[in-house]
């Protein structure tokens, strides 16, 4: 029986005998929510040698070809988007962020992609700056306001921040499209993107076009020394893919963002449309994406050991050494796994933030 259910039954029994009908259900609910799930390791049927054979990269040239495939798959022209955001509003006022420390101003960016699907991002500029920027990417649970603690932490450390949400979430729209085969559909879920696939359009572009345009804007109007990227959950997945694509990202930190497919037998780990697109991952799998993101740069994959959502446990340790060895054999770079045991939530913990800051400060 689930440990939380057992705990709930015991607590209710104790409270019932002790205080009868006056049992406070909120107390029970809080006790259960604060009790971590029993930690089950992800199902793994692969040994080390079998895992290693999944990586079809042995040279820098093969690595280059994998990156070229990614870019061509998403943009269909072998070139990362060279466009700027459709609109830029400087000194944008958002009361939700008005009390953040060391904030000089916010510039609001909007990118509009195919099917009128937009992406709104904020460029946070600190009063006192180290002239480095971190991209912060929120996951499926909504707007990047949910990452305000991370954004404020980075600003307090004198980093500029470009904050984004996933398509169809947060401040981004959920347009109604007129599909030639199915009629009018309101795009509410990433699973709807499967209906948009055509010979001339790849929906995966919708996840990465706003980041590319945001970086082009930063390149055009600012002179930052470096770009790094941090993402949680679906934003961690975005961080993994985008850092594999764009070598402008020097350091990347994915928190609870992905597992290789061989660790995804459990439904909670399987992922959404974008995490399991066969046409993509059959050509460049997750192990290869980690290698691409770490080659000649730094990538840290952070997993919450007791994450109630997904990618919990220590399954990532099955591939850490394999990626590290591959990087060493191919050239240079750094890949690390960090298992966060400090909390039981699906979030970036204080411990993880401190680790990220420490790595950001390394030359």
C-alpha positions as CSV (number, residue, x, y, z in Angstrom):
1,X,0.0,0.0,0.0
2,X,1.2,3.5,-0.8
3,X,3.0,5.0,2.2
4,X,1.0,8.2,2.1
5,X,-2.3,6.2,2.3
6,X,-1.0,4.3,5.3
7,X,0.1,7.5,7.0
8,X,-3.3,9.0,6.3
9,X,-5.2,6.1,7.7
10,X,-3.0,6.0,10.9
11,X,-3.3,9.8,11.4
12,X,-7.1,9.8,10.9
13,X,-7.5,6.9,13.4
14,X,-5.4,8.7,16.0
15,X,-7.2,12.0,15.5
16,X,-10.6,10.3,15.6
17,X,-9.9,8.6,19.0
18,X,-8.2,11.7,20.3
19,X,-10.6,14.5,19.3
20,X,-13.6,12.7,17.8
21,X,-15.7,14.7,15.3
22,X,-13.5,17.8,15.6
23,X,-10.8,16.2,13.4
24,X,-9.2,19.0,11.2
25,X,-9.0,17.6,7.7
26,X,-6.6,20.4,6.6
27,X,-4.1,19.1,9.2
28,X,-4.4,15.7,7.8
29,X,-4.0,17.0,4.2
30,X,-1.0,19.0,5.2
31,X,0.6,16.0,6.9
32,X,0.1,13.9,3.8
33,X,1.4,16.6,1.4
34,X,4.5,17.0,3.5
35,X,5.2,13.3,3.5
36,X,7.4,12.3,0.6
37,X,6.4,9.6,-1.8
38,X,8.2,6.3,-1.5
39,X,11.2,6.6,-3.8
40,X,10.9,4.1,-6.7
41,X,13.8,3.8,-9.1
42,X,12.9,4.2,-12.8
43,X,12.7,0.9,-14.6
44,X,16.0,0.2,-16.4
45,X,16.6,-2.9,-18.5
46,X,19.9,-1.7,-20.0
47,X,23.4,-2.4,-18.8
48,X,26.3,0.0,-19.3
49,X,27.6,-1.5,-22.6
50,X,24.1,-1.5,-24.1
51,X,23.6,2.1,-23.1
52,X,26.9,3.1,-24.6
53,X,25.9,1.6,-28.0
54,X,23.0,4.0,-28.2
55,X,25.4,7.0,-28.8
56,X,26.2,7.1,-32.4
57,X,28.9,9.9,-32.1
58,X,32.6,9.1,-32.0
59,X,34.1,12.2,-33.7
60,X,33.6,16.0,-33.8
61,X,32.4,15.6,-37.4
62,X,29.7,13.2,-36.4
63,X,28.7,15.5,-33.6
64,X,28.5,18.4,-36.1
65,X,26.3,16.3,-38.3
66,X,23.9,15.6,-35.5
67,X,23.6,19.3,-34.7
68,X,23.0,20.1,-38.4
69,X,20.2,17.5,-38.5
70,X,18.6,19.1,-35.4
71,X,18.7,22.6,-37.0
72,X,17.4,21.3,-40.3
73,X,14.6,19.3,-38.6
74,X,13.4,22.4,-36.8
75,X,14.0,25.2,-39.3
76,X,14.2,23.2,-42.6
77,X,17.1,25.4,-43.9
78,X,20.1,24.4,-41.8
79,X,20.2,27.9,-40.2
80,X,19.0,28.8,-36.8
81,X,16.4,31.6,-37.1
82,X,18.1,34.9,-37.8
83,X,14.9,37.0,-37.1
84,X,14.3,39.4,-34.2
85,X,11.2,39.4,-32.0
86,X,8.1,40.9,-33.7
87,X,7.8,43.6,-31.0
88,X,10.0,45.0,-28.3
89,X,8.6,47.2,-25.5
90,X,11.2,48.9,-23.4
91,X,10.6,49.9,-19.7
92,X,7.6,47.6,-19.5
93,X,5.8,47.9,-16.2
94,X,4.6,44.6,-14.6
95,X,3.4,45.0,-10.9
96,X,4.0,41.3,-10.3
97,X,7.7,41.9,-10.6
98,X,7.8,45.4,-9.1
99,X,9.4,44.5,-5.8
100,X,12.3,42.4,-7.1
101,X,15.7,43.5,-5.8
102,X,18.3,44.9,-8.1
103,X,15.9,45.4,-11.0
104,X,16.5,48.4,-13.3
105,X,13.9,47.7,-16.0
106,X,12.0,45.1,-17.9
107,X,11.9,44.9,-21.7
108,X,8.9,42.9,-23.0
109,X,9.5,40.9,-26.2
110,X,6.9,39.2,-28.3
111,X,7.5,36.6,-31.0
112,X,4.7,35.5,-33.3
113,X,5.1,32.2,-35.1
114,X,3.0,30.1,-37.5
115,X,-0.7,29.8,-36.7
116,X,-0.5,33.1,-34.8
117,X,1.1,31.3,-31.8
118,X,2.9,33.8,-29.8
119,X,5.6,33.9,-27.1
120,X,6.0,36.7,-24.6
121,X,9.3,37.0,-22.8
122,X,10.7,39.5,-20.3
123,X,14.3,40.8,-20.4
124,X,15.1,41.7,-16.9
125,X,18.0,44.2,-16.6
126,X,19.6,44.6,-13.2
127,X,20.7,47.9,-11.7
128,X,24.1,46.5,-10.9
129,X,25.2,44.0,-13.6
130,X,28.0,41.6,-14.2
131,X,27.2,41.8,-17.9
132,X,26.2,38.1,-18.2
133,X,22.8,36.8,-19.0
134,X,20.9,33.7,-18.0
135,X,17.9,32.5,-19.9
136,X,15.2,31.2,-17.5
137,X,12.6,28.8,-19.0
138,X,9.5,27.8,-17.1
139,X,7.8,24.4,-17.6
140,X,4.2,23.2,-18.2
141,X,2.8,24.6,-15.0
142,X,2.3,28.1,-16.5
143,X,3.8,31.5,-16.5
144,X,7.5,32.3,-15.6
145,X,6.1,34.3,-12.7
146,X,6.2,30.8,-11.1
147,X,10.0,31.1,-11.3
148,X,10.2,34.4,-9.6
149,X,12.4,33.1,-6.9
150,X,14.9,31.9,-9.5
151,X,14.7,35.1,-11.4
152,X,15.2,37.3,-8.3
153,X,18.0,35.1,-7.1
154,X,19.9,35.6,-10.5
155,X,19.2,39.3,-10.5
156,X,20.5,39.6,-6.9
157,X,23.7,37.9,-8.2
158,X,23.9,40.6,-10.8
159,X,22.9,38.5,-13.8
160,X,20.5,39.8,-16.5
161,X,17.6,37.3,-17.2
162,X,15.6,36.5,-20.3
163,X,12.5,34.7,-19.0
164,X,10.2,32.6,-21.2
165,X,7.2,30.2,-20.9
166,X,6.4,27.2,-23.0
167,X,4.0,27.7,-26.0
168,X,0.3,28.0,-25.0
169,X,1.1,28.6,-21.3
170,X,1.4,31.6,-19.1
171,X,1.1,35.0,-20.9
172,X,1.2,33.2,-24.3
173,X,-2.0,32.8,-26.3
174,X,-4.0,29.8,-27.1
175,X,-5.3,30.6,-30.6
176,X,-8.2,29.0,-32.5
177,X,-7.0,27.7,-35.8
178,X,-9.0,26.5,-38.8
179,X,-7.6,23.1,-39.7
180,X,-8.2,22.1,-43.3
181,X,-9.1,18.5,-42.3
182,X,-10.6,18.9,-38.8
183,X,-12.2,22.4,-38.7
184,X,-11.7,24.9,-35.9
185,X,-9.6,23.9,-33.0
186,X,-8.5,25.8,-29.9
187,X,-4.9,25.0,-29.2
188,X,-4.8,24.2,-25.5
189,X,-2.2,21.4,-25.4
190,X,1.1,20.6,-26.9
191,X,-0.5,17.3,-28.0
192,X,-2.5,19.4,-30.5
193,X,0.8,20.3,-32.3
194,X,0.8,16.8,-33.8
195,X,-2.1,18.0,-35.9
196,X,0.0,20.8,-37.4
197,X,2.7,18.6,-38.8
198,X,3.1,19.1,-42.6
199,X,5.8,18.7,-45.2
200,X,6.6,22.4,-44.9
201,X,6.1,23.0,-41.1
202,X,7.6,21.3,-38.1
203,X,5.7,22.2,-34.8
204,X,8.9,21.6,-32.7
205,X,9.9,25.0,-34.0
206,X,7.3,26.6,-31.8
207,X,9.4,25.7,-28.7
208,X,12.7,27.1,-29.9
209,X,12.0,30.0,-32.3
210,X,11.3,32.5,-29.4
211,X,14.6,31.7,-27.8
212,X,16.6,32.1,-31.0
213,X,14.9,35.4,-31.7
214,X,15.4,36.5,-28.1
215,X,19.2,35.8,-28.4
216,X,19.3,37.6,-31.7
217,X,17.8,40.6,-30.0
218,X,20.4,40.4,-27.2
219,X,23.2,40.1,-29.7
220,X,21.9,43.2,-31.6
221,X,21.3,45.6,-28.7
222,X,23.5,44.4,-25.9
223,X,27.1,43.2,-25.3
224,X,26.8,40.4,-22.8
225,X,30.0,38.4,-22.1
226,X,28.1,35.1,-22.0
227,X,24.7,33.4,-22.2
228,X,23.7,30.5,-20.0
229,X,20.3,28.7,-19.6
230,X,18.3,27.3,-16.7
231,X,15.0,25.5,-17.1
232,X,12.6,23.6,-14.9
233,X,10.5,20.6,-16.0
234,X,9.3,21.3,-19.6
235,X,11.7,24.2,-19.4
236,X,14.5,21.8,-18.5
237,X,13.6,19.8,-21.6
238,X,13.7,23.0,-23.6
239,X,17.1,23.8,-22.1
240,X,18.5,20.4,-23.0
241,X,17.4,20.6,-26.7
242,X,18.2,24.3,-27.2
243,X,21.7,24.1,-25.8
244,X,22.3,21.1,-28.1
245,X,21.3,23.3,-31.0
246,X,22.8,26.8,-30.3
247,X,26.4,27.0,-29.3
248,X,25.9,30.5,-28.0
249,X,24.7,28.8,-24.8
250,X,27.9,28.3,-22.8
251,X,26.4,26.7,-19.7
252,X,23.1,24.9,-19.4
253,X,21.2,23.6,-16.4
254,X,18.2,21.4,-16.8
255,X,16.1,20.6,-13.6
256,X,13.8,17.6,-13.8
257,X,13.6,18.0,-17.5
258,X,14.2,14.7,-19.2
259,X,15.4,11.1,-19.2
260,X,16.7,8.9,-22.0
261,X,13.9,6.8,-23.4
262,X,15.3,3.6,-21.9
263,X,14.4,5.0,-18.4
264,X,10.8,6.0,-19.4
265,X,8.8,2.8,-19.1
266,X,6.8,4.3,-16.2
267,X,3.9,6.5,-17.5
268,X,4.9,9.4,-15.3
269,X,8.2,9.6,-17.0
270,X,7.1,9.1,-20.6
271,X,6.4,12.8,-21.4
272,X,4.4,14.9,-23.7
273,X,4.3,15.2,-27.5
274,X,7.5,17.2,-27.7
275,X,9.4,14.7,-25.4
276,X,8.7,11.6,-27.5
277,X,8.7,12.7,-31.1
278,X,9.9,9.6,-32.9
279,X,11.1,11.4,-36.1
280,X,13.5,13.4,-34.0
281,X,14.7,11.1,-31.2
282,X,15.2,8.2,-33.5
283,X,17.9,10.3,-35.2
284,X,19.3,12.2,-32.2
285,X,18.4,10.5,-28.9
286,X,18.6,12.1,-25.4
287,X,22.1,10.7,-24.7
288,X,23.3,12.4,-27.8
289,X,21.5,15.6,-26.9
290,X,23.3,15.7,-23.6
291,X,26.6,15.1,-25.4
292,X,25.8,17.9,-27.9
293,X,25.0,20.4,-25.1
294,X,28.1,19.6,-23.1
295,X,30.7,19.4,-25.9
296,X,33.2,22.2,-25.4
297,X,30.8,23.7,-22.9
298,X,29.1,22.8,-19.6
299,X,25.9,21.0,-19.0
300,X,24.5,20.0,-15.6
301,X,21.4,17.7,-15.4
302,X,19.7,18.2,-12.1
303,X,17.1,15.6,-10.8
304,X,15.1,15.8,-7.6
305,X,15.4,12.4,-5.9
306,X,11.9,12.6,-4.5
307,X,10.2,14.5,-7.3
308,X,6.4,13.9,-7.2
309,X,6.1,14.6,-10.9
310,X,8.7,12.8,-12.9
311,X,12.3,11.8,-13.4
312,X,12.8,11.0,-9.7
313,X,15.3,8.6,-8.2
314,X,18.9,8.2,-9.3
315,X,18.4,6.7,-12.8
316,X,20.5,9.5,-14.3
317,X,23.6,7.9,-12.7
318,X,23.3,5.1,-15.2
319,X,24.6,7.4,-18.0
320,X,26.6,10.1,-16.3
321,X,30.0,8.4,-16.6
322,X,29.2,7.3,-20.2
323,X,28.6,10.9,-21.4
324,X,31.7,12.1,-19.5
325,X,33.9,9.5,-21.2
326,X,32.5,10.3,-24.6
327,X,33.2,14.0,-24.2
328,X,36.8,13.2,-23.1
329,X,37.3,11.0,-26.1
330,X,35.8,13.4,-28.6
331,X,37.4,16.6,-27.4
332,X,36.5,18.8,-24.4
333,X,33.6,19.8,-22.3
334,X,31.9,19.0,-19.0
335,X,28.8,17.0,-18.2
336,X,27.5,16.5,-14.6
337,X,24.6,14.9,-12.8
338,X,23.3,16.3,-9.6
339,X,20.7,14.4,-7.5
340,X,19.0,16.8,-5.2
341,X,17.9,15.2,-2.0
342,X,17.1,18.4,-0.2
343,X,13.4,18.6,-0.9
344,X,10.3,16.7,-2.1
345,X,8.9,19.0,-4.7
346,X,9.0,19.5,-8.5
347,X,11.0,22.7,-8.4
348,X,14.4,24.3,-8.4
349,X,15.5,24.1,-4.8
350,X,17.7,26.5,-2.9
351,X,20.5,23.9,-3.0
352,X,20.2,23.6,-6.8
353,X,20.2,27.4,-7.2
354,X,23.4,27.6,-5.1
355,X,25.0,24.8,-7.3
356,X,24.0,26.6,-10.5
357,X,25.4,29.9,-9.2
358,X,28.7,28.2,-8.3
359,X,29.0,26.7,-11.7
360,X,28.1,30.0,-13.4
361,X,31.0,31.6,-11.7
362,X,33.5,29.1,-12.8
363,X,35.7,30.3,-15.7
